């Protein structure tokens, strides 16, 4: 259950609603989260260091 909540949290940060996230694979949610994090970093003028999970 905790893992599902984590994925829903990542989905919300990526701009995906919980009802949509229920029908998506976790890998897709994580890809969208990564793209959103990179986009936000570019807007802020920062670079994202390569980390586990991103």
PAKESE-434925 format. One line per 2 residues: number of its first residue (from 1); for each residue x, y, z of N, C-alpha, C, O. Coordinates in Angstrom, 1 decimal. Example, Ala and Ser with C-alpha at 12.3 -4.5 7.8 and 13.67 -1.06 7.14 Angstrom:
// PAKESE-434925
1	13.2 -5.7 7.8 12.3 -4.5 7.8 13.2 -3.3 7.8 14.2 -3.3 8.5 | 12.8 -2.2 7.1 13.7 -1.1 7.1 12.9 0.0 7.9 13.4 1.1 8.0
***
This chain:
// PAKESE-434925
1	0.8 -1.2 0.0 0.0 0.0 0.0 0.9 1.3 0.0 0.5 2.2 -0.7 | 2.0 1.2 0.7 2.8 2.4 0.8 3.4 2.7 -0.6 3.4 3.9 -1.0
3	3.8 1.7 -1.4 4.3 1.9 -2.7 3.3 2.6 -3.6 3.6 3.5 -4.4 | 2.0 2.2 -3.5 1.0 2.8 -4.3 0.8 4.2 -4.0 0.6 5.1 -4.9
5	0.9 4.6 -2.7 0.8 6.0 -2.3 1.9 6.8 -2.8 1.7 7.9 -3.2 | 3.1 6.2 -2.8 4.3 6.9 -3.4 4.0 7.2 -4.9 4.3 8.3 -5.3
7	3.5 6.2 -5.6 3.3 6.4 -7.1 2.2 7.5 -7.3 2.3 8.3 -8.2 | 1.2 7.5 -6.4 0.1 8.5 -6.6 0.7 9.9 -6.3 0.4 10.9 -6.9
9	1.6 10.0 -5.3 2.3 11.2 -5.0 3.1 11.7 -6.2 3.1 12.9 -6.5 | 3.9 10.8 -6.8 4.7 11.2 -8.0 3.8 11.6 -9.1 4.1 12.6 -9.8
11	2.7 10.9 -9.3 1.7 11.3 -10.3 1.2 12.7 -10.1 1.1 13.4 -11.0 | 0.8 13.0 -8.9 0.3 14.3 -8.6 1.3 15.4 -8.9 0.9 16.5 -9.4
13	2.5 15.2 -8.5 3.6 16.1 -8.8 3.8 16.3 -10.3 4.0 17.4 -10.8 | 3.6 15.2 -11.1 3.8 15.2 -12.5 2.5 15.8 -13.2 2.5 16.0 -14.4
15	1.5 16.1 -12.4 0.3 16.7 -13.0 -0.7 15.7 -13.5 -1.6 16.0 -14.3 | -0.6 14.5 -13.0 -1.6 13.4 -13.4 -2.5 13.2 -12.2 -2.1 13.1 -11.1
17	-3.8 13.2 -12.5 -4.8 13.0 -11.4 -4.7 11.5 -10.9 -4.2 10.6 -11.6 | -5.2 11.3 -9.7 -5.2 10.0 -9.1 -6.0 9.0 -9.9 -5.6 7.9 -10.0
19	-7.2 9.5 -10.4 -8.0 8.6 -11.1 -7.3 8.2 -12.4 -7.5 7.0 -12.9 | -6.6 9.0 -13.1 -5.8 8.7 -14.3 -4.6 7.7 -13.9 -4.3 6.8 -14.6
21	-4.0 8.0 -12.8 -2.8 7.3 -12.3 -3.2 5.8 -12.0 -2.4 4.9 -12.2 | -4.4 5.6 -11.6 -4.9 4.2 -11.3 -4.8 3.3 -12.5 -4.7 2.1 -12.4
23	-4.9 3.9 -13.7 -4.9 3.1 -14.9 -3.6 3.1 -15.7 -3.5 2.7 -16.8 | -2.5 3.7 -15.0 -1.2 3.8 -15.7 -0.2 2.9 -15.0 -0.4 2.5 -13.8
25	0.8 2.5 -15.8 1.8 1.6 -15.2 2.8 2.5 -14.4 3.0 3.7 -14.7 | 3.3 2.0 -13.3 4.2 2.8 -12.4 5.4 3.4 -13.2 5.8 4.5 -12.9
27	5.9 2.6 -14.1 7.1 3.1 -14.9 6.7 4.4 -15.7 7.5 5.3 -15.8 | 5.5 4.4 -16.2 5.1 5.6 -17.0 4.9 6.8 -16.1 5.3 7.9 -16.4
29	4.4 6.6 -14.9 4.3 7.6 -13.9 5.6 8.2 -13.5 5.8 9.4 -13.4 | 6.6 7.3 -13.3 8.0 7.7 -12.9 8.6 8.5 -14.1 9.3 9.4 -13.8
31	8.4 8.1 -15.3 8.9 8.8 -16.5 8.4 10.2 -16.5 9.1 11.2 -16.8 | 7.1 10.3 -16.3 6.4 11.7 -16.3 6.9 12.5 -15.2 7.1 13.7 -15.3
33	7.1 11.9 -14.0 7.7 12.6 -12.9 9.1 13.1 -13.2 9.4 14.3 -12.9 | 9.9 12.3 -13.8 11.3 12.7 -14.2 11.3 13.9 -15.1 12.0 14.8 -15.0
35	10.4 13.8 -16.2 10.3 14.8 -17.1 9.9 16.1 -16.5 10.4 17.2 -16.8 | 8.9 16.1 -15.6 8.5 17.3 -14.9 9.6 17.9 -14.0 9.7 19.1 -14.0
37	10.3 17.0 -13.3 11.4 17.5 -12.5 12.5 18.2 -13.3 13.0 19.2 -12.9 | 12.8 17.6 -14.5 13.8 18.2 -15.3 13.3 19.5 -15.9 14.1 20.5 -16.0
39	12.0 19.6 -16.3 11.4 20.8 -16.8 11.5 21.9 -15.7 11.8 23.0 -16.0 | 11.1 21.6 -14.5 11.1 22.6 -13.4 12.5 23.1 -13.1 12.7 24.2 -12.8
41	13.5 22.2 -13.2 14.9 22.6 -13.0 15.3 23.5 -14.1 16.0 24.5 -13.8 | 15.0 23.2 -15.3 15.3 24.1 -16.4 14.7 25.5 -16.2 15.4 26.5 -16.5
43	13.5 25.6 -15.8 12.8 26.8 -15.6 13.5 27.6 -14.4 13.6 28.8 -14.5 | 14.0 26.9 -13.5 14.7 27.6 -12.3 16.2 27.8 -12.7 16.9 28.5 -11.9
45	16.7 27.4 -13.8 18.0 27.6 -14.2 19.0 26.7 -13.5 20.2 27.0 -13.4 | 18.6 25.6 -13.1 19.5 24.6 -12.4 19.6 23.4 -13.2 18.9 23.1 -14.2
47	20.7 22.6 -12.9 20.9 21.3 -13.5 20.6 20.2 -12.5 20.9 20.4 -11.3 | 19.9 19.2 -12.9 19.7 18.0 -12.0 20.8 17.1 -12.1 21.2 16.6 -13.2
49	21.4 16.8 -11.0 22.5 15.8 -10.9 21.8 14.4 -11.0 20.7 14.2 -10.6 | 22.5 13.5 -11.7 22.0 12.2 -11.8 21.9 11.5 -10.5 22.9 11.3 -9.8
51	20.7 11.1 -10.1 20.5 10.5 -8.8 19.7 9.2 -9.1 19.2 9.0 -10.1 | 19.7 8.3 -8.1 19.0 7.1 -8.2 17.5 7.5 -8.2 17.0 8.3 -7.4
53	16.8 7.0 -9.2 15.4 7.3 -9.3 15.1 8.4 -10.2 13.9 8.6 -10.6 | 16.1 9.2 -10.6 15.8 10.4 -11.5 16.8 10.3 -12.6 16.7 11.2 -13.5
***
